[in-house]
C-alpha cells in the first residue's frame, strides 16, 4: 500500500489535468489553446527547478544522499517517462484536434512547404527586413565552436551539405528563432477576408534560412531549446548585502548550467548525438517534444476578433457599499467584508489604499509585497500617501521566485518615493498577504486590516480564485500589527498570537490542534468533519495527522489543486478521506479550512499550503473568519465546489484524474455557480441597502 505519492509525480498529474482542459471539447477552442500554453509554461518552470534539483542529486556522491529517503535517479527517470508520454499526447492534441478545429473556424496554421508564390515573396521580405538581424547563424565544428544558447530561447539546428564538395560530408549549424523580439505568429496575405492564415515564426526561419547559407544545401532542420538551472545560489544569511547577492545571482541564472535540452523528437539519432557532444548534454538532460517548443507563446495566439471561440465574459461583481461610498473605512467598521476574486471586482482593495492615501485621518500604511503587477494602482497609492504625509512602510520579499528582479525594482522605486522598505529576512520567505492601516478616530487610533490568500496583484486578481477579508476587529488587527512589528524589528521576543496562526510562531501547531480536536470528537462518537482546500498537500507530518483523523472516524474532504502526496481511500488508513481537484478557467488559489467543531463550524483562511516550505520556512498567516454570516457564506461556496461534477477530478492512488460523474440532471460547474451565487447575493444586499436608505 502506497502511503505517500512523491510530490513531483503528483505535480505531473496536476499538470496533466491542465492538459485535459486542452482536449475537452466543451472548452472554447482558443481557451483550449491557452491551456496548452499553461501546460507548457508549467512544465518549463518544473524542469528548471524541480528536475534540475533531481538531476544534481542523481549525480551526487553517496554521502550527500544518505539523508534523502528516495532514490533521485529512480524518481528522475519516472519523471522523464511521464513527461515524455504527456508530451506525445500534447503533440497529438495540437496536431489532430486543435489545428483541424482552427481550420474549420477559418484560421489555418500553414506549413512553410505549402506557401503560395505571393506568400513566399512576403516571407522572404519579412525575413530580410525583420529576422535577419537576430538569427545569429553559426556553423558548428564539434567542441571547437560551441555557441552559447540563451536560456529558454528557440533555435533551429540545421543539417547541411556543402554545394562545392566533391563528396559532401554532413555539417551542422545553429540559427536563432527570435521569438523574444518578434511575434511567434506571422499572419500571411491570403487575398480572402474569410480565411486567416498563420505561419509560425519557426517556419518563417526554416523557409528563408537558405538565404544566409547560399553555399549549402539544407537537408533538414530541427528545433531545439536549452533551459538552465533556475535556482539562485545565495548564502541566505546577512553576511554581507543580501540584495547585492541576489542581483549578482540573477545574472548567474541566465548563464547557469544547462538543465535540459528540448528537441524535435523526429531528429535523427546521429544529429542528436552530435548536439549532445557539442553542448555536453547527457541522456538525463533530454526531453523530446513535437516540432514546436516554447508553446507558452500560445498565450499570444491572435484571436482575429472571434470572441465565440473564447470563454464568455463574466463581468466582475461590484461590492457597492465598499466601492461607491465616500469612505471605505466606515463600511469596514460596521462589519467585516468578504472578497472572493476574481468574481468580485478588485476595486475595493485598490480603494482601500487610495482612500488611505488621501484620508487626513490616516497616519500609517503597512503592506507586504510578494508579487506585484508591473503597473499597479496600489503602489501608486502608496507613493501618494507618502506625499500626503503618511508614514508608509512595505516589506518586500525579494526571494519570490522569478520575481526577484521586479521586486527589487519596485523596492528601489518605493524607496525613492520616501517609503520605508524592509527586505527579505535570513533563512526564510515572507509569504503572508497582509495590509494594515492606522486611522485616528475621535482622537484615538483605530486599525483596519486586509488579510488575503492571494498577492496584491491587480493582474492575477482577474484570473486567480482567491479570498480576502477587510476587518476592523481588534482581535485580528492587533495581531496583524504584531506581524508587522516582527518583520520590521526581526525580533520574536514577547510576540504571541491567539487568533492568528503565524509561520515561525504557531502556524503548524494551530493546524494540528484543530485536527486533534476533530479526532477527539470522533473518538467520543460525535460528528467530526473537515473540509480542507489548498493548492498543495505534501508535508508528511500533516498527512499523518489526516490519516490518524481518518482512522478515528473523522470525515475529511480535500480540495487540492496541485500536489497531493496523501493517498485517499486506502483501507485502514484513509478510507474516510475523499480528495478532488478542480481545474477550470480560473486558477484555484484560495486556501480555506473548515472544522466542524461539534456543530459550531470554524472557518479559517490562509496564505499557506501544507508544504514543508510553507509550514517551516515561511512567514505565513492563518486567520479565522469571525463573522458568522461570512463563515456561513464561505461554507456554502465550499459545498458548491465539493458538488462540482463538471470540472472536478478524483484524486486517487492511481493518479487517474477521472472526472466526477454527473449524479443528476443538473450539472454543477463550481466556478460558474460561485459567480452567480455571489452575483445574486450582492444584488440582494444592494437592494436591501437601497430600501434602508429610503426608510
ABEGO torsion letter per residue (X at the ends): XBABBBAAAAAAAAAAAAAAAAABAABBAAAAAAAAAAAAAAAAAAAAAAAAAAAAAAABBAAAAAABABBAAAAAAAAAAAAAAAAAAAAAAAAAAAAAAAAAAGBBBBBAAABBAAAAAAAAAAAAAAAAAAAGBBBBBEAABBBBBBBGBBBBBBBBBBAABABBBBBBBBBBBBAAABBABBBBBAGBAABBBBBBAAAAAAAAAAAABAABBBABBBBBBBBBBABBBBBBBBBEBAAAAAAAAAAAAAABBBABBBBBAABBAAAAAAAAAAAGBBAAABBBBBABBGAAAAAABBAGGBAAABBBBBBBBBBAAAAABABAAAAAAABBBBBBOAABBAAAAAAAAAAAAABAABABBBBBBABBBABBAAAAAAAAAAAAGBBBBBBBBAABBGAAAAAAAAAAAAAAAGBBBBBBBBGBBBABBBBBBBBBBGGBBBBBBBBBABBBBAAAAAABBBBBBBBABAAAAAAAAAAAAAAAAGBABGBBBAABBBBGAAAAAAAAAAAAAAAAAAAAGBBBBBBBBBABBABAAAAAAAAAAAAAGBBBBBBBABBBABBBGBBGAAAABBBBBBBBABBBABBBBBBAGGGBBBBBBBABBBBAAAAAABBBBBBBBABAAAAAAAAAAAAAAAABAAABBBBBAAGAGBBBBBABABBBBAAAAAAAAAAAAAAAAAAAAAAAAAX
